[in-house]
Amino acid sequence: MEGPPHSDRGTESGPKVPSCSLRHFACEQNLLSRPDGSASFLQGDTSVLAGVYGPAEVKVNKEIFNKATLEVILRPKIGLPGVAEKSRERMIRNTCEAAVLGALHPRTSITVVLQVVSDAGSLLACCLNAACMALVDAGVPMKALFCGITCALDSDGTITLDPTDKQEKEARAVLTFALDSVEQKLLMSTTKGFYSNSELQQCLAAAQAASQHVFRFYRESLQRRYSKS
């Protein structure tokens, strides 16, 4: 499923002019036969494949009596998972736990497996988007959908949304937010670099505005899929 590139450019009262354009999106669900749900998500040249298993039987030592046990496994494009992957796994798990209605499936396991296909920037955001679409494909009950938006701040304070790998490396700070689809509520955030409190608020506001484009793309993708006879 594909959507056109979205742009939403605006100006602020200060000297900073955010570059609020998102790269091209593409998504395809139900790609894999073994998982209960799967999705591939593409943002520009960044691509992630996600599979969801469950709700299924859980090991006794991982069982939680009043909700589902949610696990996230992130596999890099090459090699074994390292510290960066483990950190991203934790952030994706925290986001999924905030959105999934785990209390409806106590003493079960829900596992999200993410395979990085290509990393050309904004990888964590792409992982979050792939995970959300795979959870939807698996029919896992959720309070709301969620999406990931990455912002890059350059040396003069200009905000770039959905930055490429090159833009991330040149940025003074990189911030990633996970937002819900109902109120654009912040579910998770992670930051790297130097920024002021006002810049943080500007990045969050830009991410909340950009999330509307992502959620619209979700809806259009799902409508196209389920409207097929």
Solvent accessible surface area in square Angstrom, and as a share of the most:
residue,aa,sasa,rsa
1,M,52,0.23
2,E,114,0.51
3,G,3,0.03
4,P,87,0.54
5,P,93,0.59
6,H,24,0.11
7,S,75,0.49
8,D,69,0.36
9,R,156,0.57
10,G,37,0.35
11,T,114,0.66
12,E,58,0.26
13,S,131,0.84
14,G,39,0.37
15,P,126,0.80
16,K,41,0.18
17,V,82,0.47
18,P,12,0.08
19,S,32,0.20
20,C,17,0.10
21,S,34,0.22
22,L,10,0.05
23,R,40,0.15
24,H,64,0.29
25,F,3,0.01
26,A,16,0.12
27,C,3,0.02
28,E,88,0.40
29,Q,18,0.08
30,N,96,0.49
31,L,73,0.36
32,L,71,0.35
33,S,113,0.73
34,R,212,0.77
35,P,13,0.08
36,D,89,0.46
37,G,3,0.03
38,S,1,0.00
39,A,0,0.00
40,S,28,0.18
41,F,0,0.00
42,L,58,0.29
43,Q,5,0.02
44,G,19,0.18
45,D,106,0.55
46,T,0,0.00
47,S,17,0.11
48,V,0,0.00
49,L,46,0.23
50,A,0,0.00
51,G,5,0.04
52,V,0,0.00
53,Y,86,0.33
54,G,5,0.05
55,P,52,0.32
56,A,50,0.39
57,E,166,0.74
58,V,17,0.10
59,K,143,0.61
60,V,134,0.77
61,N,131,0.67
62,K,81,0.34
63,E,74,0.33
64,I,61,0.31
65,F,139,0.58
66,N,80,0.41
67,K,84,0.36
68,A,7,0.05
69,T,16,0.09
70,L,13,0.06
71,E,56,0.25
72,V,12,0.07
73,I,69,0.35
74,L,1,0.00
75,R,118,0.43
76,P,21,0.13
77,K,129,0.55
78,I,146,0.74
79,G,65,0.63
80,L,162,0.80
81,P,53,0.34
82,G,33,0.32
83,V,133,0.77
84,A,52,0.40
85,E,27,0.12
86,K,116,0.49
87,S,38,0.25
88,R,63,0.23
89,E,17,0.07
90,R,117,0.43
91,M,20,0.09
92,I,0,0.00
93,R,81,0.29
94,N,60,0.31
95,T,0,0.00
96,C,0,0.00
97,E,75,0.34
98,A,38,0.29
99,A,3,0.03
100,V,9,0.05
101,L,60,0.30
102,G,14,0.14
103,A,73,0.57
104,L,111,0.55
105,H,60,0.27
106,P,58,0.36
107,R,132,0.48
108,T,29,0.17
109,S,14,0.09
110,I,1,0.01
111,T,23,0.14
112,V,0,0.00
113,V,20,0.11
114,L,0,0.00
115,Q,56,0.25
116,V,7,0.04
117,V,70,0.40
118,S,32,0.20
119,D,74,0.39
120,A,26,0.20
121,G,1,0.01
122,S,2,0.01
123,L,15,0.08
124,L,14,0.07
125,A,1,0.00
126,C,0,0.00
127,C,0,0.00
128,L,0,0.00
129,N,1,0.00
130,A,0,0.00
131,A,0,0.00
132,C,0,0.00
133,M,0,0.00
134,A,0,0.00
135,L,0,0.00
136,V,34,0.20
137,D,23,0.12
138,A,21,0.17
139,G,59,0.57
140,V,7,0.04
141,P,37,0.23
142,M,34,0.15
143,K,130,0.55
144,A,15,0.11
145,L,40,0.20
146,F,0,0.00
147,C,0,0.00
148,G,1,0.01
149,I,6,0.03
150,T,3,0.02
151,C,0,0.00
152,A,4,0.03
153,L,0,0.00
154,D,53,0.27
155,S,101,0.65
156,D,102,0.53
157,G,0,0.00
158,T,32,0.18
159,I,1,0.00
160,T,28,0.16
161,L,3,0.02
162,D,7,0.04
163,P,0,0.00
164,T,49,0.29
165,D,52,0.27
166,K,139,0.59
167,Q,74,0.33
168,E,42,0.19
169,K,158,0.67
170,E,113,0.51
171,A,23,0.18
172,R,77,0.28
173,A,1,0.01
174,V,19,0.11
175,L,0,0.00
176,T,9,0.05
177,F,2,0.01
178,A,0,0.00
179,L,0,0.00
180,D,14,0.07
181,S,36,0.23
182,V,101,0.58
183,E,125,0.56
184,Q,35,0.16
185,K,112,0.47
186,L,75,0.37
187,L,37,0.18
188,M,17,0.07
189,S,55,0.35
190,T,41,0.24
191,T,56,0.33
192,K,148,0.63
193,G,41,0.39
194,F,165,0.69
195,Y,71,0.27
196,S,54,0.35
197,N,110,0.56
198,S,66,0.43
199,E,13,0.06
200,L,45,0.22
201,Q,96,0.43
202,Q,54,0.24
203,C,0,0.00
204,L,32,0.16
205,A,59,0.46
206,A,13,0.10
207,A,0,0.00
208,Q,59,0.26
209,A,49,0.38
210,A,4,0.03
211,S,0,0.00
212,Q,73,0.33
213,H,24,0.11
214,V,1,0.00
215,F,4,0.02
216,R,93,0.34
217,F,0,0.00
218,Y,0,0.00
219,R,122,0.45
220,E,55,0.24
221,S,1,0.01
222,L,32,0.16
223,Q,118,0.52
224,R,90,0.33
225,R,56,0.21
226,Y,136,0.52
227,S,88,0.57
228,K,138,0.58
229,S,161,1.04
